[in-house]
Amino acid sequence: MSRVLKLAVAGLSGRMGQEVQRVAKQHACVVVGGLSRTQSSLAAMSERPDVVIDFSLPEFTAQVVRECLTHKTPLVSGVTGYAATELQALQDAGKQIPVVWSANMSVGVQILLRALESLRGAEGFDLVMEEIHHAQKRDAPSGTAKLIRDETEKRSGRRIEQIHSLRGGGVVGVHRVLALGPNESLSFEHAAQDRGVFASGACRAAQWLVKQGPGFYSLGDVLNG
């Protein structure tokens, strides 16, 4: 059985931070503190965390990374909307500590990516994507949509030419890739009904990450063991 991990969560009071607290016990984890703009020190926590999980905002990344580097604490980031410099800071941190970053922390999206590899042979099909999120979603296209686009191109050699972003209501997240041929079509879809799937993926990544050396890892690396 995995040992109980002590987690610090950046963005603890946000929706995803609350989800991590809700599901932590299911994954042999316990949340011992949070990082925020007003409380950004790991040293100030009553118990030292084994891993930091970051579900905050891109502009808070530099502080989170600095704390993790100072205390040599592994970092799991599920933040989306990174600028190139912010993502580079994560990649550079991986030279000194173990870091996992994914624009989507659900296992189901990783399975979807593997299914999309089959489009390598889909000559004559046009690939388009539709993604739907709640009305408060800040980035469009979503980080997951960009992940699916980039991974599809890398794994299948095919490009998703169009991404249609819809925002409304309380939709957690739906991503649908359509392969449209002249006389037939294919549809690949992932739908998240509960934000807990992302929190569960982050906790699973945390359990894996504490056994790794420094490096910049993906959720695919976690699932591949």
Backbone bond lengths (Angstrom), bond angles and torsions (degrees), N, CA, C in turn:
res aa  C-N    CA-C-N  psi(-1)  N-CA   C-N-CA  omega(-1)  CA-C   N-CA-C  phi
1 M - - - 1.461 - - 1.529 109.53 -
2 S 1.372 116.01 142.11 1.451 120.81 178.49 1.524 110.44 -65.70
3 R 1.334 117.30 143.07 1.461 119.22 178.12 1.524 109.41 -72.95
4 V 1.321 115.16 156.64 1.464 119.85 179.91 1.528 108.80 -71.60
5 L 1.308 115.65 120.70 1.455 121.29 -179.84 1.515 110.57 -93.33
6 K 1.317 115.33 142.57 1.456 121.26 174.14 1.525 108.32 -95.63
7 L 1.332 115.69 124.05 1.455 121.39 -176.08 1.519 111.76 -111.85
8 A 1.325 116.11 140.95 1.457 121.91 163.20 1.526 105.96 -109.46
9 V 1.323 117.10 138.13 1.459 121.08 -176.16 1.520 110.17 -118.50
10 A 1.323 116.07 121.05 1.465 121.38 172.06 1.523 107.10 -83.28
11 G 1.330 115.57 123.60 1.455 119.22 -172.84 1.515 111.06 89.71
12 L 1.327 116.94 32.86 1.463 122.63 -173.31 1.528 112.45 -60.77
13 S 1.325 117.59 -34.18 1.464 120.51 -176.47 1.525 113.13 -85.76
14 G 1.334 117.16 -6.98 1.460 120.94 179.58 1.518 111.82 -80.07
15 R 1.329 115.66 176.75 1.461 119.76 -177.02 1.519 112.62 -60.02
16 M 1.337 116.81 -43.73 1.460 118.84 -179.03 1.523 111.38 -74.06
17 G 1.320 117.41 -34.34 1.465 119.85 175.77 1.517 111.21 -60.78
18 Q 1.312 116.45 -40.02 1.458 120.63 177.81 1.530 111.10 -67.22
19 E 1.320 116.16 -35.43 1.466 119.57 177.88 1.527 111.18 -65.64
20 V 1.335 116.55 -39.99 1.468 119.35 177.67 1.522 109.90 -60.15
21 Q 1.323 117.21 -43.51 1.466 120.23 177.41 1.522 111.36 -60.82
22 R 1.331 116.45 -37.42 1.465 121.00 -176.48 1.524 112.29 -68.95
23 V 1.356 117.02 -38.94 1.470 119.32 -173.03 1.519 113.18 -101.62
24 A 1.327 118.45 -6.28 1.471 121.36 -172.29 1.525 112.80 -52.76
25 K 1.316 116.81 -46.51 1.461 120.68 -175.92 1.522 111.71 -60.55
26 Q 1.333 117.40 -32.96 1.460 121.30 179.71 1.526 111.79 -63.83
27 H 1.321 116.16 -19.83 1.468 121.45 -176.49 1.530 111.85 -116.42
28 A 1.327 116.29 25.26 1.467 122.16 178.77 1.527 111.73 56.52
29 C 1.329 114.98 43.34 1.458 121.55 177.54 1.523 109.66 -128.09
30 V 1.331 115.72 156.82 1.453 121.31 174.45 1.527 108.15 -139.96
31 V 1.316 116.67 135.50 1.463 121.58 179.82 1.525 108.73 -86.87
32 V 1.341 115.61 122.01 1.465 120.23 -177.33 1.522 113.06 -107.11
33 G 1.321 117.23 -4.07 1.458 119.07 179.49 1.510 111.48 173.20
34 G 1.337 115.49 175.80 1.449 121.08 -179.96 1.512 111.47 -134.57
35 L 1.322 115.44 158.41 1.456 121.99 174.38 1.521 108.88 -112.42
36 S 1.329 115.86 135.41 1.455 121.36 178.74 1.520 108.15 -148.61
37 R 1.306 116.76 178.93 1.469 119.82 179.04 1.525 111.55 -64.41
38 T 1.322 116.54 -29.93 1.467 119.92 -179.54 1.526 112.55 -91.80
39 Q 1.326 116.94 -18.39 1.466 121.49 177.66 1.524 107.50 -137.23
40 S 1.340 115.73 88.34 1.457 120.42 -172.41 1.520 113.36 -113.08
41 S 1.335 117.34 19.13 1.465 120.23 -176.72 1.526 111.71 -115.23
42 L 1.319 116.19 124.62 1.459 120.92 174.08 1.526 110.54 -68.69
43 A 1.319 115.96 -31.29 1.462 120.28 -177.29 1.524 112.26 -65.70
44 A 1.339 117.21 -23.95 1.457 121.05 -177.32 1.531 112.42 -80.75
45 M 1.332 117.73 -7.51 1.461 120.41 -178.58 1.520 110.74 -77.87
46 S 1.324 116.32 147.66 1.462 120.89 -177.48 1.526 111.57 -67.29
47 E 1.337 116.67 -28.47 1.459 121.96 176.23 1.520 108.94 -127.90
48 R 1.319 116.53 136.94 1.461 119.85 -179.18 1.526 109.59 -76.49
49 P 1.329 117.93 126.39 1.467 120.23 -179.25 1.528 111.94 -74.88
50 D 1.333 114.97 152.17 1.463 120.92 174.39 1.522 111.17 -82.65
51 V 1.327 116.38 -31.40 1.468 123.03 -176.13 1.527 108.97 -145.42
52 V 1.326 116.22 145.28 1.457 121.44 169.82 1.532 108.28 -103.71
53 I 1.331 116.61 130.51 1.465 122.06 172.14 1.516 107.66 -108.22
54 D 1.321 116.73 125.59 1.462 122.06 -175.75 1.522 110.68 -111.06
55 F 1.323 115.91 112.86 1.458 122.44 171.39 1.530 109.17 -125.00
56 S 1.332 115.77 38.41 1.460 120.01 -177.16 1.529 110.37 -91.96
57 L 1.316 117.44 -129.26 1.463 123.03 -178.26 1.520 109.95 -125.58
58 P 1.338 118.13 154.37 1.468 120.39 -178.01 1.524 113.87 -53.96
59 E 1.343 116.51 -36.88 1.460 119.18 -177.01 1.525 113.80 -70.51
60 F 1.320 117.40 -10.26 1.469 121.68 177.80 1.530 111.65 -95.80
61 T 1.325 116.41 -6.03 1.464 121.63 -174.46 1.520 113.09 -56.70
62 A 1.329 116.98 -44.88 1.468 119.98 -175.68 1.529 111.33 -58.22
63 Q 1.342 117.13 -41.06 1.454 120.46 179.26 1.529 111.52 -66.95
64 V 1.328 115.83 -42.60 1.461 120.11 -179.60 1.524 110.28 -63.12
65 V 1.319 116.35 -46.41 1.461 120.85 -179.97 1.525 110.79 -62.06
66 R 1.306 116.29 -42.16 1.477 120.04 -179.67 1.522 111.12 -60.64
67 E 1.323 117.51 -43.86 1.459 121.03 178.71 1.530 111.47 -64.17
68 C 1.324 116.01 -43.17 1.466 119.51 -179.41 1.529 111.30 -64.40
69 L 1.317 116.79 -39.80 1.468 120.16 178.89 1.535 110.62 -67.67
70 T 1.319 116.60 -41.85 1.468 120.74 -179.16 1.523 111.23 -59.94
71 H 1.326 116.90 -40.36 1.468 121.46 -175.00 1.525 113.16 -104.13
72 K 1.355 115.87 7.31 1.473 121.18 178.28 1.536 110.64 53.69
73 T 1.327 115.52 46.80 1.461 122.11 -177.06 1.526 110.26 -106.00
74 P 1.333 118.50 126.19 1.464 120.87 177.54 1.531 111.47 -57.41
75 L 1.334 115.26 150.55 1.462 121.25 -175.15 1.521 111.05 -129.28
76 V 1.334 115.68 128.89 1.465 122.92 171.13 1.516 107.15 -110.62
77 S 1.332 117.66 119.94 1.455 120.91 -179.18 1.527 110.57 -116.82
78 G 1.328 114.77 127.77 1.457 121.21 173.66 1.512 110.96 -115.44
79 V 1.332 116.28 21.58 1.463 121.78 -178.05 1.526 109.90 -75.19
80 T 1.332 117.02 138.75 1.463 121.52 175.03 1.522 109.48 -114.18
81 G 1.316 115.61 167.94 1.458 120.47 178.52 1.509 114.30 82.55
82 Y 1.341 117.45 18.64 1.459 120.53 179.05 1.531 111.95 -64.35
83 A 1.325 115.92 139.29 1.454 121.07 164.90 1.525 107.91 -77.00
84 A 1.326 116.39 163.84 1.465 120.88 -177.26 1.527 111.39 -57.60
85 T 1.342 117.56 -38.80 1.468 120.78 -178.43 1.521 111.18 -68.79
86 E 1.333 116.63 -35.37 1.465 120.69 -179.92 1.530 110.93 -70.67
87 L 1.322 116.06 -39.98 1.458 119.74 176.77 1.526 110.49 -67.42
88 Q 1.326 116.42 -36.20 1.461 120.05 178.22 1.527 110.78 -64.09
89 A 1.327 116.86 -35.05 1.470 120.31 177.96 1.524 110.64 -62.49
90 L 1.335 116.70 -38.66 1.463 120.66 176.39 1.525 110.66 -65.14
91 Q 1.325 115.98 -46.03 1.461 120.50 -179.15 1.525 110.87 -62.14
92 D 1.312 116.60 -40.53 1.472 120.21 178.50 1.527 110.88 -66.50
93 A 1.326 116.97 -36.72 1.466 120.43 177.96 1.515 110.94 -61.24
94 G 1.338 116.66 -32.36 1.458 121.49 179.25 1.521 114.12 -63.52
95 K 1.314 117.34 -12.74 1.463 120.36 175.80 1.534 111.37 -76.27
96 Q 1.336 116.02 -17.57 1.461 120.11 -177.16 1.530 114.02 -117.64
97 I 1.343 116.86 -29.57 1.472 121.38 -179.09 1.527 108.80 -136.07
98 P 1.331 118.69 161.33 1.458 120.44 174.54 1.533 110.60 -73.08
99 V 1.335 116.42 130.63 1.464 122.45 -179.73 1.530 109.18 -132.98
100 V 1.327 116.29 130.68 1.466 121.73 169.38 1.517 107.50 -113.95
101 W 1.327 116.54 129.30 1.464 120.48 172.99 1.513 109.53 -131.37
102 S 1.315 115.97 134.30 1.455 121.58 172.26 1.515 108.85 -147.24
103 A 1.329 115.96 138.50 1.458 120.64 176.02 1.517 111.34 -69.99
104 N 1.316 117.04 -15.44 1.466 121.21 176.20 1.518 108.29 -144.58
105 M 1.329 116.59 125.72 1.459 121.63 -174.06 1.529 113.63 -97.26
106 S 1.328 118.89 12.40 1.459 119.52 -178.53 1.525 111.29 -90.08
107 V 1.311 115.79 142.99 1.466 121.78 176.63 1.525 110.03 -63.63
108 G 1.340 116.71 -36.98 1.455 120.43 -177.13 1.512 113.67 -60.02
109 V 1.332 117.84 -36.90 1.465 120.37 178.69 1.521 110.59 -66.08
110 Q 1.330 117.19 -36.43 1.463 119.90 176.72 1.529 110.93 -63.52
111 I 1.324 117.07 -38.29 1.460 120.65 176.58 1.527 110.16 -66.60
112 L 1.339 116.83 -39.85 1.468 120.86 176.29 1.529 110.98 -58.40
113 L 1.330 116.87 -43.35 1.459 120.35 -179.77 1.525 111.41 -61.11
114 R 1.325 115.94 -38.89 1.459 119.03 178.17 1.524 110.51 -65.84
115 A 1.343 116.70 -38.73 1.465 120.14 177.96 1.528 111.40 -64.40
116 L 1.331 116.76 -35.71 1.460 120.52 -178.27 1.520 112.60 -69.37
117 E 1.322 117.46 -16.03 1.463 119.88 174.98 1.529 111.05 -59.48
118 S 1.341 116.52 -26.75 1.460 120.78 -178.32 1.525 112.49 -66.81
119 L 1.323 118.24 -13.07 1.459 121.11 179.91 1.521 112.52 -74.82
120 R 1.312 116.52 -2.16 1.472 119.25 177.73 1.533 111.11 -54.68
121 G 1.321 116.52 -34.95 1.465 119.50 -178.25 1.509 114.37 -94.03
122 A 1.337 117.45 10.93 1.468 119.84 -173.28 1.522 112.29 -90.48
123 E 1.327 116.78 55.40 1.464 120.49 177.03 1.531 109.10 -66.53
124 G 1.322 115.84 141.31 1.450 119.78 -179.78 1.520 113.93 87.18
125 F 1.338 117.18 -2.29 1.460 121.72 176.99 1.531 109.66 -102.94
126 D 1.297 116.29 138.67 1.470 121.52 173.26 1.524 108.56 -93.47
127 L 1.322 116.41 134.39 1.462 120.93 -178.29 1.526 110.20 -105.80
128 V 1.328 115.93 126.16 1.462 121.47 176.38 1.524 108.31 -135.07
129 M 1.319 116.23 157.86 1.468 120.94 179.98 1.524 110.24 -129.44
130 E 1.325 113.94 144.20 1.454 121.91 171.24 1.524 107.54 -121.55
131 E 1.332 116.04 130.94 1.469 119.11 177.53 1.523 109.49 -131.17
132 I 1.337 115.17 136.72 1.461 121.80 -175.02 1.529 109.03 -125.66
133 H 1.334 115.90 131.23 1.461 121.11 176.58 1.523 110.18 -139.34
134 H 1.319 115.16 169.49 1.455 122.50 179.42 1.532 111.37 -62.22
135 A 1.311 115.32 162.55 1.459 121.17 -173.47 1.519 113.67 -63.93
136 Q 1.343 118.08 -22.53 1.474 121.01 -177.39 1.535 112.93 -89.27
137 K 1.310 117.93 -1.83 1.466 120.99 -179.34 1.521 110.03 -60.46
138 R 1.322 117.34 125.23 1.462 121.67 -171.60 1.525 113.28 -81.49
139 D 1.330 117.44 -39.85 1.463 119.59 -173.95 1.527 111.29 -100.21
140 A 1.325 115.07 143.48 1.466 121.83 176.83 1.528 108.06 -149.86
141 P 1.335 118.42 121.11 1.464 127.29 -0.33 1.534 111.57 -64.34
142 S 1.296 115.53 159.24 1.457 120.87 -179.61 1.528 111.17 -70.22
143 G 1.319 115.41 162.48 1.458 119.40 175.80 1.514 111.75 -60.27
144 T 1.330 116.68 -35.64 1.465 120.10 178.57 1.514 110.97 -66.61
145 A 1.338 116.84 -40.84 1.463 120.25 178.15 1.528 110.95 -60.10
146 K 1.324 116.56 -41.89 1.463 120.29 178.49 1.529 110.82 -66.87
147 L 1.337 115.84 -38.87 1.464 120.33 177.22 1.529 110.27 -60.31
148 I 1.327 116.36 -47.97 1.470 120.50 -179.34 1.523 110.49 -62.54
149 R 1.322 116.77 -43.64 1.470 120.21 177.85 1.520 111.76 -58.87
150 D 1.333 116.25 -49.79 1.463 120.18 -175.94 1.525 111.97 -67.40
151 E 1.341 116.50 -42.18 1.461 119.95 -179.44 1.524 111.80 -69.96
152 T 1.324 117.18 -34.82 1.470 120.03 176.85 1.518 110.48 -63.07
153 E 1.317 116.07 -43.04 1.467 119.80 178.69 1.529 110.89 -63.63
154 K 1.336 116.05 -42.56 1.467 120.07 -177.65 1.522 111.93 -69.14
155 R 1.345 116.81 -41.47 1.458 120.14 -173.12 1.523 113.78 -85.48
156 S 1.337 116.73 -30.69 1.467 118.78 -175.13 1.518 113.50 -112.77
157 G 1.324 116.39 -13.93 1.459 118.95 -176.43 1.515 112.97 77.32
158 R 1.335 117.31 5.70 1.460 122.83 179.97 1.518 109.79 -107.76
159 R 1.320 115.87 145.65 1.458 121.94 -177.75 1.523 110.92 -104.22
160 I 1.331 116.77 133.37 1.456 121.04 169.41 1.524 106.96 -82.29
161 E 1.326 116.26 109.44 1.457 121.14 -170.00 1.519 113.49 -78.86
162 Q 1.332 117.70 -28.80 1.458 120.71 -176.47 1.527 110.33 -133.84
163 I 1.333 116.00 139.43 1.469 122.06 172.32 1.523 107.74 -124.73
164 H 1.315 115.97 119.73 1.457 121.42 179.01 1.532 108.39 -103.29
165 S 1.332 116.56 118.08 1.464 121.96 -176.66 1.520 110.53 -104.22
166 L 1.331 116.12 125.08 1.453 122.56 177.83 1.526 109.00 -117.72
167 R 1.327 117.08 138.20 1.455 122.15 -178.89 1.534 109.67 -129.89
168 G 1.333 115.85 130.01 1.444 118.52 177.79 1.518 112.81 174.71
169 G 1.316 115.92 154.43 1.456 121.60 174.98 1.512 112.67 59.54
170 G 1.332 114.96 -143.99 1.464 121.01 -177.12 1.503 113.18 -116.00
171 V 1.330 117.69 25.82 1.466 121.61 -177.10 1.524 110.48 -60.31
172 V 1.321 117.28 125.11 1.468 121.33 -179.76 1.518 110.51 -69.76
173 G 1.325 117.72 -47.38 1.457 120.12 178.32 1.514 112.44 168.66
174 V 1.327 116.18 125.28 1.463 122.56 174.28 1.516 107.88 -130.77
175 H 1.330 116.80 130.41 1.463 122.19 176.84 1.522 108.60 -129.00
176 R 1.316 116.07 122.68 1.461 121.58 -175.41 1.530 109.00 -128.31
177 V 1.321 117.14 122.55 1.460 122.47 175.76 1.525 108.06 -105.10
178 L 1.316 115.70 125.94 1.461 121.99 179.52 1.518 109.80 -110.26
179 A 1.325 116.54 130.15 1.459 122.93 172.18 1.521 106.12 -106.36
180 L 1.323 116.52 109.18 1.463 122.12 -171.08 1.524 110.39 -107.80
181 G 1.337 116.38 110.54 1.452 121.92 177.58 1.511 111.41 -100.10
182 P 1.326 118.15 176.52 1.471 120.86 -178.63 1.528 113.22 -65.59
183 N 1.327 117.95 -30.07 1.461 120.49 -175.87 1.528 113.78 -133.26
184 E 1.346 116.71 4.45 1.458 120.38 -179.61 1.523 108.91 -157.71
185 S 1.312 116.13 161.72 1.461 119.70 -179.38 1.523 110.12 -145.86
186 L 1.332 115.09 157.07 1.462 123.00 177.44 1.520 108.92 -127.06
187 S 1.333 116.11 148.59 1.459 120.89 178.58 1.516 109.46 -131.88
188 F 1.345 116.64 128.24 1.457 123.41 177.06 1.533 106.25 -118.58
189 E 1.325 117.79 125.31 1.463 119.41 -174.10 1.527 112.52 -138.72
190 H 1.315 114.63 141.58 1.459 121.78 168.52 1.521 107.85 -125.78
191 A 1.323 116.47 131.61 1.464 121.64 177.55 1.521 109.31 -128.84
192 A 1.311 116.21 126.91 1.468 121.61 176.23 1.520 108.66 -98.71
193 Q 1.313 116.44 121.91 1.463 120.67 179.58 1.534 112.80 -93.72
194 D 1.326 116.13 -13.62 1.465 120.28 -174.36 1.522 108.45 -149.66
195 R 1.337 116.99 134.12 1.468 120.59 -179.75 1.526 112.11 -65.62
196 G 1.325 116.56 -14.32 1.447 119.54 179.13 1.521 113.50 -59.66
197 V 1.347 117.91 -24.55 1.466 119.55 179.74 1.526 110.63 -64.78
198 F 1.340 117.20 -34.09 1.462 120.52 179.34 1.534 110.77 -74.00
199 A 1.320 116.28 -40.26 1.463 120.27 177.12 1.520 111.11 -64.55
200 S 1.329 117.13 -39.65 1.470 121.07 178.06 1.517 110.80 -63.01
201 G 1.341 116.02 -42.57 1.463 119.48 177.98 1.513 112.35 -62.23
202 A 1.338 116.62 -37.97 1.465 120.58 179.20 1.525 111.03 -67.16
203 C 1.337 117.19 -41.04 1.466 119.98 177.95 1.531 110.67 -65.90
204 R 1.325 116.06 -39.64 1.465 119.65 176.97 1.528 110.16 -62.44
205 A 1.326 116.62 -40.61 1.466 120.85 177.55 1.524 110.75 -63.98
206 A 1.330 117.39 -38.30 1.466 121.32 179.82 1.519 110.78 -62.88
207 Q 1.329 117.35 -43.33 1.458 121.24 179.05 1.526 111.29 -62.24
208 W 1.311 116.54 -36.71 1.470 121.17 178.92 1.526 111.28 -74.17
209 L 1.335 115.52 -38.80 1.458 120.48 -170.62 1.521 113.07 -67.43
210 V 1.333 117.75 -33.14 1.464 119.69 -177.29 1.530 111.74 -68.27
211 K 1.330 116.98 -11.18 1.459 120.52 178.63 1.528 112.08 -97.73
212 Q 1.346 116.67 1.73 1.460 120.93 -175.51 1.523 111.65 -106.29
213 G 1.318 114.58 159.05 1.455 120.55 171.85 1.514 109.82 -86.38
214 P 1.340 117.13 179.45 1.463 120.17 178.59 1.527 111.22 -53.26
215 G 1.318 115.80 143.35 1.458 121.35 179.52 1.510 110.07 166.57
216 F 1.322 116.21 163.91 1.464 122.62 177.46 1.514 106.89 -109.71
217 Y 1.330 116.96 108.16 1.458 122.63 -169.76 1.526 111.66 -113.47
218 S 1.336 114.90 159.57 1.452 121.73 175.55 1.528 109.77 -109.00
219 L 1.319 116.78 169.55 1.463 119.09 175.67 1.518 110.64 -66.53
220 G 1.323 116.45 -28.74 1.469 119.66 174.05 1.507 112.22 -59.60
221 D 1.352 116.77 -38.56 1.461 120.58 176.27 1.527 110.76 -62.19
222 V 1.339 115.99 -39.68 1.459 120.89 180.00 1.528 109.77 -62.23
223 L 1.315 117.43 -47.41 1.456 121.50 -175.76 1.536 112.41 -70.57
224 N 1.334 115.00 -27.33 1.462 119.05 178.14 1.524 112.04 -79.29
225 G 1.338 116.03 -6.59 1.464 119.93 175.44 1.504 113.46 78.07
